[in-house]
Amino acid sequence: MLKIKVNDKTIETEITNLKKFLESKKINLETIVVDINGKILKPEEYSGYTLKKNDKINIFNFVGGG
């Protein structure tokens, strides 16, 4: 099991691919921004990013309105 922090909550996962992890959490990839260890990733980088022990991930949702 891999321990990571997601929005300040410690999570254990066996999934090591960021995109697959986000999809497993039912997160809409089109409405988020992901920051890992202080670096904002582009959506096209999600599938190539391998999660590592103690990664700190922040997921920000876009909110529409008017």
FILUMMAR-535937 format. One record per residue: residue number from 0; residue in three letters; x, y, z of N, C-alpha, C in turn. Coordinates in nm, 4 decimals. Example, Ala and Ser with C-alpha at 12.3 -4.5 7.8 and 13.67 -1.06 7.14 Angstrom:
# FILUMMAR-535937
+-----+--------+----------+----------+----------+----------+----------+----------+----------+----------+----------+
: num : residu :      npx :      npy :      npz :     capx :     capy :     capz :      cpx :      cpy :      cpz :
+-----+--------+----------+----------+----------+----------+----------+----------+----------+----------+----------+
:   0 :    ALA :   1.3190 :  -0.5690 :   0.7800 :   1.2300 :  -0.4500 :   0.7800 :   1.3200 :  -0.3300 :   0.7800 :
:   1 :    SER :   1.2850 :  -0.2250 :   0.7080 :   1.3670 :  -0.1060 :   0.7140 :   1.2900 :   0.0030 :   0.7870 :
+-----+--------+----------+----------+----------+----------+----------+----------+----------+----------+----------+
This chain:
# FILUMMAR-535937
+-----+--------+----------+----------+----------+----------+----------+----------+----------+----------+----------+
: num : residu :      npx :      npy :      npz :     capx :     capy :     capz :      cpx :      cpy :      cpz :
+-----+--------+----------+----------+----------+----------+----------+----------+----------+----------+----------+
:   0 :    MET :   0.0835 :  -0.1195 :   0.0000 :   0.0000 :   0.0000 :   0.0000 :   0.0872 :   0.1249 :   0.0000 :
:   1 :    LEU :   0.0388 :   0.2229 :  -0.0718 :   0.1075 :   0.3495 :  -0.0863 :   0.0319 :   0.4548 :  -0.0061 :
:   2 :    LYS :   0.1027 :   0.5271 :   0.0820 :   0.0396 :   0.6341 :   0.1600 :   0.0657 :   0.7680 :   0.0927 :
:   3 :    ILE :  -0.0438 :   0.8401 :   0.0644 :  -0.0350 :   0.9736 :   0.0069 :  -0.1292 :   1.0648 :   0.0846 :
:   4 :    LYS :  -0.1100 :   1.1948 :   0.0703 :  -0.2018 :   1.2911 :   0.1325 :  -0.2814 :   1.3573 :   0.0220 :
:   5 :    VAL :  -0.4132 :   1.3542 :   0.0340 :  -0.5017 :   1.4178 :  -0.0622 :  -0.5860 :   1.5201 :   0.0131 :
:   6 :    ASN :  -0.5685 :   1.6473 :  -0.0220 :  -0.6382 :   1.7562 :   0.0469 :  -0.6261 :   1.7417 :   0.1989 :
:   7 :    ASP :  -0.5032 :   1.7186 :   0.2445 :  -0.4669 :   1.7066 :   0.3867 :  -0.5206 :   1.5823 :   0.4568 :
:   8 :    LYS :  -0.5716 :   1.4855 :   0.3815 :  -0.6195 :   1.3607 :   0.4401 :  -0.5290 :   1.2472 :   0.3919 :
:   9 :    THR :  -0.4768 :   1.1675 :   0.4851 :  -0.3911 :   1.0554 :   0.4489 :  -0.4758 :   0.9425 :   0.3916 :
:  10 :    ILE :  -0.4329 :   0.8939 :   0.2765 :  -0.5047 :   0.7871 :   0.2061 :  -0.4043 :   0.6782 :   0.1717 :
:  11 :    GLU :  -0.4483 :   0.5532 :   0.1829 :  -0.3675 :   0.4407 :   0.1380 :  -0.4293 :   0.3874 :   0.0104 :
:  12 :    THR :  -0.3460 :   0.3621 :  -0.0888 :  -0.3954 :   0.3134 :  -0.2171 :  -0.2962 :   0.2159 :  -0.2783 :
:  13 :    GLU :  -0.3468 :   0.1281 :  -0.3621 :  -0.2605 :   0.0392 :  -0.4394 :  -0.2413 :   0.0939 :  -0.5804 :
:  14 :    ILE :  -0.3198 :   0.1955 :  -0.6152 :  -0.3125 :   0.2553 :  -0.7486 :  -0.1945 :   0.3521 :  -0.7518 :
:  15 :    THR :  -0.1073 :   0.3362 :  -0.8503 :   0.0107 :   0.4218 :  -0.8582 :   0.0018 :   0.5250 :  -0.9704 :
:  16 :    ASN :  -0.0959 :   0.5134 :  -1.0587 :  -0.1123 :   0.6091 :  -1.1681 :  -0.2117 :   0.7168 :  -1.1259 :
:  17 :    LEU :  -0.1716 :   0.8436 :  -1.1394 :  -0.2551 :   0.9543 :  -1.0938 :  -0.3922 :   0.9549 :  -1.1617 :
:  18 :    LYS :  -0.3953 :   0.9423 :  -1.2932 :  -0.5232 :   0.9464 :  -1.3651 :  -0.6156 :   0.8343 :  -1.3186 :
:  19 :    LYS :  -0.5629 :   0.7135 :  -1.3047 :  -0.6447 :   0.6010 :  -1.2587 :  -0.6922 :   0.6230 :  -1.1151 :
:  20 :    PHE :  -0.6068 :   0.6833 :  -1.0318 :  -0.6456 :   0.7132 :  -0.8944 :  -0.7627 :   0.8111 :  -0.8921 :
:  21 :    LEU :  -0.7510 :   0.9199 :  -0.9681 :  -0.8578 :   1.0202 :  -0.9734 :  -0.9876 :   0.9588 :  -1.0252 :
:  22 :    GLU :  -0.9771 :   0.8765 :  -1.1295 :  -1.0958 :   0.8104 :  -1.1844 :  -1.1582 :   0.7153 :  -1.0827 :
:  23 :    SER :  -1.0759 :   0.6493 :  -1.0018 :  -1.1282 :   0.5562 :  -0.9006 :  -1.2071 :   0.6297 :  -0.7930 :
:  24 :    LYS :  -1.1769 :   0.7594 :  -0.7759 :  -1.2473 :   0.8420 :  -0.6779 :  -1.3656 :   0.9147 :  -0.7408 :
:  25 :    LYS :  -1.3966 :   0.8806 :  -0.8672 :  -1.5109 :   0.9389 :  -0.9401 :  -1.4974 :   1.0910 :  -0.9538 :
:  26 :    ILE :  -1.3755 :   1.1372 :  -0.9753 :  -1.3490 :   1.2797 :  -0.9908 :  -1.3566 :   1.3158 :  -1.1390 :
:  27 :    ASN :  -1.4318 :   1.4203 :  -1.1698 :  -1.4452 :   1.4679 :  -1.3072 :  -1.3165 :   1.5406 :  -1.3450 :
:  28 :    LEU :  -1.2381 :   1.4805 :  -1.4317 :  -1.1073 :   1.5350 :  -1.4669 :  -1.1152 :   1.6663 :  -1.5440 :
:  29 :    GLU :  -1.2316 :   1.6976 :  -1.5969 :  -1.2466 :   1.8198 :  -1.6760 :  -1.2730 :   1.9431 :  -1.5897 :
:  30 :    THR :  -1.3015 :   1.9233 :  -1.4614 :  -1.3376 :   2.0374 :  -1.3765 :  -1.2436 :   2.0561 :  -1.2577 :
:  31 :    ILE :  -1.1217 :   1.9994 :  -1.2677 :  -1.0284 :   2.0098 :  -1.1551 :  -0.8920 :   2.0620 :  -1.1986 :
:  32 :    VAL :  -0.8167 :   2.1049 :  -1.0988 :  -0.6739 :   2.1346 :  -1.1121 :  -0.6063 :   2.0523 :  -1.0039 :
:  33 :    VAL :  -0.4955 :   1.9878 :  -1.0385 :  -0.4234 :   1.9041 :  -0.9427 :  -0.2853 :   1.9632 :  -0.9163 :
:  34 :    ASP :  -0.2544 :   1.9779 :  -0.7880 :  -0.1244 :   2.0265 :  -0.7417 :  -0.0600 :   1.9096 :  -0.6662 :
:  35 :    ILE :   0.0586 :   1.8713 :  -0.7089 :   0.1307 :   1.7647 :  -0.6389 :   0.2625 :   1.8213 :  -0.5902 :
:  36 :    ASN :   0.2803 :   1.8163 :  -0.4593 :   0.4039 :   1.8645 :  -0.3953 :   0.4384 :   2.0069 :  -0.4395 :
:  37 :    GLY :   0.3355 :   2.0908 :  -0.4547 :   0.3576 :   2.2306 :  -0.4887 :   0.3663 :   2.2614 :  -0.6366 :
:  38 :    LYS :   0.3496 :   2.1605 :  -0.7224 :   0.3568 :   2.1818 :  -0.8671 :   0.2211 :   2.1498 :  -0.9295 :
:  39 :    ILE :   0.1677 :   2.2454 :  -1.0049 :   0.0409 :   2.2228 :  -1.0729 :   0.0674 :   2.1425 :  -1.1998 :
:  40 :    LEU :  -0.0075 :   2.0321 :  -1.2145 :   0.0066 :   1.9480 :  -1.3333 :  -0.0970 :   1.9861 :  -1.4375 :
:  41 :    LYS :  -0.0592 :   1.9743 :  -1.5629 :  -0.1538 :   1.9915 :  -1.6727 :  -0.2335 :   1.8626 :  -1.6845 :
:  42 :    PRO :  -0.3592 :   1.8709 :  -1.7280 :  -0.4408 :   1.7486 :  -1.7405 :  -0.3749 :   1.6387 :  -1.8242 :
:  43 :    GLU :  -0.3007 :   1.6769 :  -1.9263 :  -0.2350 :   1.5748 :  -2.0089 :  -0.1194 :   1.5055 :  -1.9368 :
:  44 :    GLU :  -0.0790 :   1.5573 :  -1.8216 :   0.0278 :   1.4955 :  -1.7427 :  -0.0249 :   1.3905 :  -1.6448 :
:  45 :    TYR :  -0.1559 :   1.3900 :  -1.6188 :  -0.2124 :   1.2994 :  -1.5180 :  -0.1812 :   1.1526 :  -1.5480 :
:  46 :    SER :  -0.1967 :   1.1120 :  -1.6737 :  -0.1785 :   0.9707 :  -1.7076 :  -0.0331 :   0.9264 :  -1.6990 :
:  47 :    GLY :   0.0615 :   1.0207 :  -1.7088 :   0.2021 :   0.9861 :  -1.7026 :   0.2646 :   1.0010 :  -1.5651 :
:  48 :    TYR :   0.1846 :   1.0483 :  -1.4672 :   0.2412 :   1.0706 :  -1.3337 :   0.2247 :   0.9461 :  -1.2472 :
:  49 :    THR :   0.3352 :   0.9004 :  -1.1906 :   0.3335 :   0.7864 :  -1.0992 :   0.3351 :   0.8374 :  -0.9563 :
:  50 :    LEU :   0.2339 :   0.7988 :  -0.8807 :   0.2255 :   0.8390 :  -0.7402 :   0.3401 :   0.7787 :  -0.6615 :
:  51 :    LYS :   0.3935 :   0.8583 :  -0.5683 :   0.5036 :   0.8138 :  -0.4840 :   0.4654 :   0.8275 :  -0.3369 :
:  52 :    LYS :   0.5308 :   0.7491 :  -0.2533 :   0.5076 :   0.7544 :  -0.1093 :   0.5196 :   0.8988 :  -0.0603 :
:  53 :    ASN :   0.4227 :   0.9387 :   0.0204 :   0.4181 :   1.0713 :   0.0832 :   0.3926 :   1.1878 :  -0.0122 :
:  54 :    ASP :   0.3468 :   1.1596 :  -0.1356 :   0.3060 :   1.2692 :  -0.2232 :   0.1975 :   1.3494 :  -0.1526 :
:  55 :    LYS :   0.2009 :   1.4807 :  -0.1711 :   0.0971 :   1.5692 :  -0.1167 :   0.0185 :   1.6244 :  -0.2347 :
:  56 :    ILE :  -0.1058 :   1.5826 :  -0.2441 :  -0.1907 :   1.6164 :  -0.3572 :  -0.3032 :   1.7072 :  -0.3113 :
:  57 :    ASN :  -0.3209 :   1.8165 :  -0.3828 :  -0.4351 :   1.9040 :  -0.3603 :  -0.5174 :   1.9042 :  -0.4876 :
:  58 :    ILE :  -0.6469 :   1.8815 :  -0.4728 :  -0.7384 :   1.8802 :  -0.5860 :  -0.8333 :   1.9978 :  -0.5687 :
:  59 :    PHE :  -0.8334 :   2.0844 :  -0.6691 :  -0.9189 :   2.2030 :  -0.6664 :  -1.0265 :   2.1879 :  -0.7729 :
:  60 :    ASN :  -1.1511 :   2.2130 :  -0.7341 :  -1.2635 :   2.2067 :  -0.8275 :  -1.2976 :   2.3448 :  -0.8796 :
:  61 :    PHE :  -1.3326 :   2.3510 :  -1.0072 :  -1.3843 :   2.4748 :  -1.0648 :  -1.5311 :   2.4842 :  -1.0281 :
:  62 :    VAL :  -1.5737 :   2.6045 :  -0.9946 :  -1.7130 :   2.6276 :  -0.9626 :  -1.7651 :   2.7325 :  -1.0606 :
:  63 :    GLY :  -1.8693 :   2.6959 :  -1.1329 :  -1.9276 :   2.7910 :  -1.2286 :  -2.0389 :   2.8705 :  -1.1629 :
:  64 :    GLY :  -2.0687 :   2.9781 :  -1.2202 :  -2.1763 :   3.0598 :  -1.1660 :  -2.1879 :   3.1898 :  -1.2444 :
:  65 :    GLY :  -2.2813 :   3.2654 :  -1.2041 :  -2.2948 :   3.3895 :  -1.2777 :  -2.3896 :   3.4849 :  -1.2106 :
+-----+--------+----------+----------+----------+----------+----------+----------+----------+----------+----------+
